[in-house]
Amino acid sequence: MFLADKVVQLAYDPLLPTAAHLTLASVRGSIALLSTGQLAGPESAPNVALNVDLLRCTELEFDAELTPLRAVTSDDVSKARVTSWETAARDHASAENYATARTSLEMFELQGGRSEVVSKLRGEHHRLCADSRREVEALSFTVRHRAETAARLGQLEEPGRSRVSARLEAVKRNIGGDNLGTVRRECTKILGQLDVQKEEERTKFQTKATQLLNNSDASASMADKIRALISQGDLATAEEFLLAVREGNEPPTVEPATDFNAFFPTVCDALESGITPELIREAGNGGIHRGLDFSDLAPAQRSQTADALTALQQLHTQWNTFRTRKHHLKLTLRLAGIEYIDETDAGLTGPATRRWFDITDVKLVGPCRLPQFGSGSDGRLRVMTTRSVSDARTLLGWIEQDVSPLPVLVVVAGSLGVAQRQALARECVSRRDKPVLVLDASALAFLAARGTGLFATTERVLAPFSAVIPYFPEASDTLPAEMFYGRSDELSAVLDAQGSSILYGGRRLGKSALLKAAAARYRKTRHHVSRYIPLPSGMGLTPGDIWDLLARSLHQSGIAERRAHRASTMHQVEEDIDRWLQHDKARKLLILFDECDEFFDGDARENFVHTTALRNLMSSSGRRFKPVFAGLHQVQRFASLPNQPLAGAHFGEPLVIGPLSPGAAFRLLYDPMQVLGIRFESDTLIHRALAYANYHPKIIQHIGLALVLETHNRRTPAEGPPWTISEETLERVIGSTSLDKSIRDTVRLTLHLDPRYKLIALVLALYAYRHGVDQPIAGRELRTECAEWWPKTLSVTPPDEYRALLEEMAGLGILAADDSGWRLRSSNVLRLLGSPTSIEEELSSQEGEAVTALSAAHSRRPLPGGLISPLRVRNTILLMLAGGALPV
């Protein structure tokens, strides 16, 4: 009975016929090989020989080694048995799996398939594969971009982010093969995973936001904005808004200026005839002419406006008479906010249709946003006047005659039409190196009716038709004054005689820019002199060399004479400064020392003799002389130690120079863009960019530059100005590899200031991945976790210095604190620090040095007779604080 059941079972086993068929084919192949000694075709790899017949089951997918991507079933084997190789080759190609299609076609050929059929299929496969590869590569790029965008928007947190990254890496490896259908389907699955992850993160964030909003004083409009951001999936920006709510603030915004929209294209169309007697009459009478309303002008303004417009009309109607008349346009340019003292010949010759001259001692009325026409011009503009312009390309050809670096203001006595101005905007992109603004009759008439007399209005009207770039992300030491935003409290403290003299912060956060802005503003007051002195590092200078640098700077400013031989440079400089101050009681001197870290390191070893001398000079002068010191974080460490000249009682409380305030950061991105005729679809996009930059001024400048160049590339006859930054444009720009690298490098520069910074940030990042970025950790617990990774790094750091470290990192925009402890500032900071795996690998690497080279607390004071104190500075402080008891 048992044997009979077994026979019945075998009779109905679907694998038996296939196995028998394959066994027979194998036996026949073996006999043929023994008989002839040759294989019928190329020798296959073992894995191919084992699985090749499964290729006839076209529902199976295979990897590059022809291993099935899922478990094989009896149904698969049955389908393979009844499917021909020709059908398999066609079906695999239809599924875009061209590697398996190619192998199937080879088997069809080996099994005697007709050569014409094989050739036809091979040609079809080649064509289809090329088309599929283009589509799948584009899809792969889209999926990767979508994943990166999701990560930036806070839709892809760990561990989902790591899983998606792993799948994307697999796609990247496999896209070079020919089984493109498998890659396409994997891309589709990743998109589905992103959708699921987005909904999960949105739901989780909604719960957190609701709880926080219910326990806050946020306005109804603010709560609505946050809910709208969550609904749109912009969780990163919603997080920034929640941080503002937690701090009792609201995200900044501004009312857009209306000047450009009022001018273009309406006024250009209305004043195609230029400045006419009717326009001049209405301007003088305070009337209205073709939409330009002069009624708000005061009587004196109306008269001056009529005279200025008349001057330009005369240049147009009587060109040969007035073109060489000096100062003829002085009143005209005043309407544009440009005042000057004199005109000089530019040294450029040309036909009678145009004239070149320079205006000197230029003063722009009101604020300026274009550095090339403001601080970069050094008070000098090159002017080209012409009666009319046939086309923009010809105009720029004329400008090419000038090879100087001076900015050029073109004054056209006639009017440029709408198409001409659009062509001008397009053509200027080819000459980005030459800053050019074109003031024509219609623009001047508009400015006259506006009546502000401010250059800011002129910029907003003319700059959209230029290619001036105001952003300078690499100009940390030479940042134009126009691009200095925020820091008003810090600036006031530096300028105040009683204010702080100590600035510290991370690299590229704007310390040098702040010092230079302070120097420029200080000099605007009569009898006030300021000198910016960067201290060279890594050149073997001693602390005493600061007096030679100061003496040289005083000579350059005319305060002191250069002396070939000095018995004591320090005493001579002190005498020079005192003599200069005593000559006039209104005189004041501000000295701004930059990059002071090495100076303090050396001066600490000399018992701060040079710092003390500068402090004493400040005191003896009644603070009419004030030195300011700027440097990295260690400068603040010195200032925190008592009984030395840098203590707060002497030089004031140290000022941390960290990321910009939200308001200043917003204006840094918004204001120059508005001048250039660039608009954002919504303020939300600005806040998203700022969150991505972590409010770091250098990164914001990088983003601004990239966005300006993006709009330059989009200038066509059919578009703009103005130009709009859409969400898609912003994501493409901030998602670029170069910008992402710049941002990560900037964050790393801050962490590399001190190995303890790095340790604390990375340990907090791991904690955030485990518990959530908004979950704080107590300082003591954080220190314990740090010690588990790098035992030595914090071992010699006393509690007060450890807390100072945490506060410094908060000032640098890395950490945030509340009553419960410390956390990373935002999810964006966490993302920039890396994945959990990369962070653990970094922490598992070699431990950083426990103490940095510059550490005031670890220095020893010199004693009389050339001896060195047996106690470190910290030990001395402990003795004083503990009443003479030193713990050992």
Salt bridges, closest charged atoms under 4 A:
ASP53 OD1 - ARG56 NH2 3.35
GLU59 OE1 - LYS79 NZ 2.89
GLU61 OE2 - ARG185 NH2 2.44
ASP76 OD2 - ARG70 NH1 2.93
GLU86 OE2 - ARG90 NH2 3.19
GLU96 OE1 - ARG184 NE 2.57
GLU109 OE1 - ARG122 NH2 3.43
GLU116 OE2 - ARG114 NE 2.94
ASP131 OD1 - ARG134 NH2 2.41
GLU135 OE1 - ARG184 NH2 2.79
ASP178 OD2 - ARG102 NH1 2.76
ASP178 OD1 - ARG133 NH2 2.59
GLU186 OE2 - ARG167 NE 2.67
ASP195 OD1 - ARG146 NH2 2.34
GLU199 OE2 - ARG202 NH2 2.23
GLU201 OE1 - LYS204 NZ 3.44
ASP224 OD1 - ARG227 NH1 3.30
ASP234 OD2 - ARG688 NE 3.10
GLU240 OE1 - ARG825 NH2 2.97
ASP259 OD1 - ARG450 NE 2.83
ASP259 OD2 - ARG460 NE 2.67
ASP342 OD1 - LYS326 NZ 3.49
ASP342 OD1 - HIS327 NE2 3.74
GLU343 OE2 - HIS327 ND1 3.82
GLU343 OE1 - ARG355 NH2 3.60
ASP358 OD2 - ARG380 NH2 2.58
ASP358 OD1 - ARG382 NE 2.72
GLU400 OE2 - ARG431 NH1 3.73
ASP402 OD1 - ARG382 NH1 2.76
ASP402 OD2 - LYS434 NZ 2.71
GLU427 OE2 - ARG393 NH2 2.82
ASP433 OD1 - ARG431 NE 3.29
ASP440 OD1 - ARG421 NH2 2.97
GLU474 OE1 - LYS698 NZ 3.00
GLU474 OE2 - HIS702 NE2 3.12
ASP576 OD2 - ARG563 NH1 3.09
ASP576 OD1 - ARG579 NH1 3.03
ASP584 OD2 - HIS527 ND1 3.94
ASP601 OD1 - ARG605 NH1 3.26
GLU606 OE1 - HIS610 NE2 3.17
ASP671 OD2 - ARG369 NH2 3.58
ASP671 OD1 - ARG667 NE 2.83
GLU710 OE2 - ARG732 NH2 2.26
GLU719 OE2 - ARG714 NH2 3.11
GLU727 OE2 - ARG688 NH2 2.92
GLU728 OE2 - ARG732 NH1 2.41
GLU731 OE1 - ARG152 NH2 2.60
GLU731 OE2 - ARG688 NH1 2.86
ASP740 OD2 - ARG744 NE 2.89
ASP740 OD1 - ARG831 NH1 3.96
ASP745 OD2 - LYS741 NZ 2.74
ASP754 OD2 - HIS633 NE2 3.41
ASP754 OD2 - ARG637 NH2 3.46
ASP754 OD2 - ARG756 NH2 2.97
ASP774 OD2 - LYS208 NZ 3.70
GLU785 OE1 - ARG770 NH2 3.12
GLU801 OE2 - ARG756 NH1 3.25
GLU801 OE1 - ARG874 NH2 3.67
GLU807 OE2 - ARG803 NE 3.27
GLU808 OE2 - ARG637 NE 2.88
GLU842 OE2 - ARG748 NH1 2.86
GLU842 OE2 - LYS758 NZ 3.24
